[in-house]
């Protein structure tokens, strides 16, 4: 997500708690203060099955964390879509 413009302290606290709960991936602050979900695995562990697991975990974590993080950090420009 882009660098937060609002509620930084509250957002970073939320992300630190979530970071502790994550498996295989972790949240990081990039050089321009954007928030990233990243992973590193040794090349010898890279298989189709392993990649599938990581992509699935990424989708799950983004679905879980992104809406709340965006609402907290960029609430004036981000609005959640209502489910139909």
N, C-alpha and C positions, 0 to 999 in steps of 0.2 A: 504494500500500500504506500501511497505517497507520504512524505513527512507530515506528521500531525501538526495541526495549527491550533488545536484547542485541547484542553484537559490533558496535557502531556504527562504529568505526574500520575494521574489516575490511569491513563492508558498504559503507561510503562509498567505500573504495578499489575494491572490485569494481564499484560503480556508475559511478565515474569512468572506469574502463577501458572499460566497456560504453558509456558516453556518447560516448566518442571513436569507437567503431565504428558508432554509429547514423547513419543517413541520413534527413534530412527531419524527424526527431523528436529530442527530447532529454529527458533525465531532469532533474528539478528537485525541490528541497525546498520544500514549501509552508509557509505561515505556522504551521501547527500541527505541523510537522516530518514530515508525511507525504511519501511519495515519489510523484511524478507523472511520467507520460510525456506530453509536450506537443509541440505544433507550432503554427506560425503561418504562414499563407500569405496573400498579398494577395487581397482579394475578387475582383479581376479574373481571378485564376488558378483560382478555384473552379469546377470543372466536375464533371460526374458521374464522368468518367474519373479526374480528379485526386483526388476524394474517395475513389473506389474504391481507388486506390493507397495513400492514407494510411491508410485503414481496414485494408487488407491488411497494411501495414507494422506498424501498431499491434498487430494480432493476432499476427503473427510475433514481434515484440519482447517482448510480454507472455508468450507461451508460452516464450520463451527465457530471459527474465530473472526473471520473477516467482517461480517455484518456488525458485530458489537464493536470491534476495533475502529471501523470506519465511523460509526455513530459517535463514538467517544472522541476520536481525534480529528474528524472532519465533519462533524454533525451539521454545520451550517450549509454544507454543499452536498452532503450525502443523505439520501433518503432511502430507507429500505423499501423494496418492492413488496407489496402485500400479496400473500399467497392466494391463489384462486381456488 
